Amino acid sequence: MPLQEQASLWSDTTIKMLDVRSGTLPPGGVLSEVGLSANLLLLAGGGEGRLVINGEVRHIQASFVCHAVKGSAFTMTAGPENLHYTVIIYKAVPMAGAARVLFPQRNHPLRTSFVHHPVHPAELHQTADKLIAKWSRGEGLERFHANALLQGMLYELIMEHERGQGGAEPDMVEVVAAYIAGHYRQELELKELAALAGCGVRQLQRRFKQEKLLGPMEYVIRLRMESAERMLRHTDAPIGEIAERTGYRDMYYFSRAFKKYYGVPPQLYRRTAASEPGPDAPYSGLPDPVIGHMRGTYCVTASPQRIAVLDVQYADHLLALELSPAGSVGLGSAVLKFPQYIREGLKATEMLGTYEYPDLQALERLRPDLIICTEVHDQHYERLSRVAPTIMFRRNESWQTILSLLGELTGKRAEAERIIADYLRRTALLSEELAPVLAGKSVALIRPRESLVRVHTASHRTGAVLYRDLGLPAPLFVADTSDTAYHISVDRLPAVHASHYFLLSNEMLLDEISVTEQSVRGMLDADERQHIYPVDAATWIGCYGPTGINCIVDQVARALLA
């Protein structure tokens, strides 16, 4: 069909939603439809199971979408866990006056049944939640909006499916990679990984090598070797213990494997790493005393004595270096205060308002010789610079980078390096201690916000502590994304499908538990297989200095090793 005619068919098509419903299949539960009278979208997630569509059997895991056309038959069976789903029934019809034959191509997406693994499943579930809310109101304008949302959803799915992004084969690789990341310390077999992906061994090997540039079992070895390398560099654990913790029962076989991978046996690698900085050393130094920042550079001619900071995290950094800021912003609105965990060290520090609303007049009276701020204070930068030299850091910059720069700035470079090395050593050891405890389980980081729940990913700074530094297994729901968080409705929370939840509570900031947080706690507490740990959001989200980060690590260890 000529391109012009195809474009016309799309322009003359209207999507008419007929019904929508959602539910939960218990373990072993079945959802089945035969001879569909209209097209259907099936969104599911939160567990695993089996889907049979038009006779084709598919293993399902994590989030997926099934598009089934009129006349199709499907059966979805939940595995050992609950499986949460949404069914949307619709039809695509030509507009009045348009050609009566709609999409005669047999392979057109609106006439094709397919299973699709979306690139951003949480965003899809957010749209589905909104669509259900609009449809349930039963009003003309609201249902008009529901049809528009469905049309947008179909557009995104069709574009992804036709480009092959997030489709069955690429998603197969991410599912297996995420599974390996949480189980590489155990014995894994290629046929087991292929069964997980719902494909043959050769197909998995081919796709995995295309996506990851190495085969699935080579990927297992890489994760094992990287884990062993961290333990050799940052802990004093015996070689036999390291071998066991990284999945090798035979210490001598482990030593041969390590030598093959790194070129030297583990004992020699440890001695060399102790005497020389490693390739991943956290601080590389600066060739001259110049600090680069968002608004230029700052030449360090002498260590500043009176530093004012407009973000609490920088007060934490200075205290870690055994320095006290002359002035700092605080937390709160009606009553300003410093975070509890660093309050004692800030007794002589002047209060300078809050991060969002700094007290510039108090800052001018303080007469500091250096000001440290973030991009949020860009509108005040000229006024700040008239008070004292001003350095502007990106607020979401790594705390290790900031500590290194402040160490250079204040003549405390060695202290900064020691703090970072201690943290890396500690998290490497704790990561290995937590691995057997969390085998086969995942950990979610969530925060109730108004009527929604924010699910944080490894791209968030606190998420990076959990998922990168401590190696905690992330739920497949959020395992592969560059977004810092997803927003989902409370009733969609089970789709995250985690065993452990760190709930970022606003109780200390609000002096009460919000209605949304109460609902989240009640939902999670109702499942005996899930563990929930309320933690202070002000500390876990707002304070990113080394003291605050180590407080987070302390709480993770207490919760998961209890």
C-alpha positions, 0 to 999 in steps of 0.5 A, a space after each residue: 500500500 502506498 505511503 500516502 494511503 497508509 497515512 490516510 488510514 491512520 488519520 481517518 481512524 478513531 479509537 473507541 474504548 469499550 471497557 476496562 478492568 483490573 484485578 489480581 490473580 492469586 498463585 495458580 489463578 487463571 484469566 482466560 478469554 476465547 473468541 474476543 469480540 474486540 481488540 484487547 490490551 492486557 497489562 500485567 506485572 508483579 509476578 511470573 507465570 505463563 501466557 498462551 495466546 492463539 496457541 503460542 506459549 510464552 513464559 512471562 516475568 516482570 511487566 509485559 503487555 499483550 495486544 490481542 486482536 478480535 477473534 483471539 484466544 488467550 490464557 494467562 496463569 499466575 506462577 507462585 506469586 500474585 499477578 496483577 493485571 489490567 484489561 482494556 477492551 477497544 475497537 479501531 473504527 474508520 471515521 464517518 466518510 472514510 474508507 470502509 476497509 480498515 487496515 487491510 494489511 494482515 501485519 498491521 499492528 492494530 490487526 496483529 496480536 503480539 506480546 511486548 515488554 515496554 521500555 518504561 513499564 512504570 510509566 505505562 502503569 501510571 497511564 493505565 491508572 489514570 485511564 481507569 480513573 477517567 473511565 470509572 467516572 462515567 462522564 462524557 468529557 472524562 471518557 473522551 479523555 480516557 479514549 485520548 489516553 488509550 490512543 496515546 498508549 497504543 501509539 507508544 506501544 506500536 512505535 516501540 514494538 515496530 522499532 524493536 525497542 523493549 520488545 521480547 528479545 531485548 527485554 529478554 536480555 535485561 530480565 536475564 541480566 537482572 536475574 544474574 545480578 541477584 544470583 551470580 553467587 549461586 550455581 547457574 546453568 545456561 538452560 536455566 537462564 534460557 527457561 527464564 527468558 522463555 527461549 532456546 539456549 542458542 537464541 539467548 546466547 545470540 541476543 545476550 552477546 549482541 546486547 552485552 557484548 559477551 555471553 550470559 555465562 561470561 557475564 556471570 563470571 564478570 560479576 563474580 570477578 568484580 565482586 572478588 576484586 572489590 573484596 580483595 581491595 577493600 577487605 581483609 577477608 581470607 581468599 577461601 571466604 572470598 571464593 565461597 562468597 563469589 560462588 566458588 566452592 573450590 578456592 584453588 579453582 577460584 584462584 585460577 579463574 581470578 588469575 585468568 581474568 586479571 592476569 595475577 593470582 588473588 594474593 598478589 593482586 591484594 598486595 599490589 592493590 594495598 601499595 598502589 592506587 587502584 584503577 577505580 580510586 575515588 580521587 585522582 587529584 588536581 594538577 593545580 589548586 583550582 576548583 572547577 564549578 558550575 559558574 567558573 573556577 576558584 583558585 585556592 590561594 589559602 584555606 578559607 576560615 569562614 565558610 557559609 553553605 546553602 545546602 545541609 549536605 555541605 555542612 555534613 561534608 565539612 563536619 566529616 573533615 573536622 571543620 565547622 561551617 560559619 553558617 548553614 541553612 537548615 530544615 523545616 519551615 515554621 521552626 528551623 533546625 539542623 538534622 539530628 545526626 549532625 546537630 551536635 557539630 553545628 552548635 556554633 553555626 549560624 542559621 541561614 534560612 532554608 535551602 529553598 529560601 536562604 536568608 541573604 541578609 543573615 548571610 551578609 551579616 555573617 561576612 564569610 570568606 567563601 560561600 558554597 551553593 547549588 544551581 537552585 541558588 542561581 538567581 542569587 549568584 550575583 548577590 552572593 558573589 558580592 558578599 564573598 567568593 562563591 562556588 556553585 556545585 550541582 546538587 546531585 553531584 556524587 558526595 565522593 566528588 564533593 568531599 574530594 573537592 572540599 578536601 582540596 579546598 580546605 587542605 584536608 585531601 588526605 582526610 577526604 581520601 581516607 573517608 572515601 576509602 573507609 566507605 568503599 571498604 565498608 560497603 564492599 564487605 557489607 555487600 557480600 554479607 547481605 548477598 546470601 540473605 537476599 538471594 532470590 529477593 529484591 529491595 525497593 525504595 519507596 516514598 508516599 507523595 500525596 495520592 501516589 507512591 514514588 518508586 526510586 531507582 538506582 539513578 537516584 542518589 539514595 538508590 545508588 547507595 542501595 543498588 550500586 554501593 551495597 549491591 542490593 537486588 532491585 525489583 525488575 519493575 525498576 531495574 533498567 531505567 535512567 529515570 530517578 523514580 517512577 510514580 504509581 498509584 497505591 493500589 498498583 504498589 504490589 506490581 513492584 513485587 519486592 520482598 523488602 521495602 524501605 519506606 521514606 516516611 515524612 512523619 518527622 517533617 509533617 509531625 504525622 503520617 499522611 493518609 497515603 503513607 497509612 494506605 501504603 503501610 497497611 497494604 504492605 503489612 497485610 502480606 506476611 512475605 513482605 518486610 517494611 522498614 519506615 525511615 526518615 525521608 529528611 535524612 535519606 533524601 535531603 542529606 547527602 554528606 558522608 555522615 548521612 550516607 553512613 547513617 543510611 548504610 547503618 540502617 540498611 544493615 540493621 534492617 536486613 541483618 536483623 
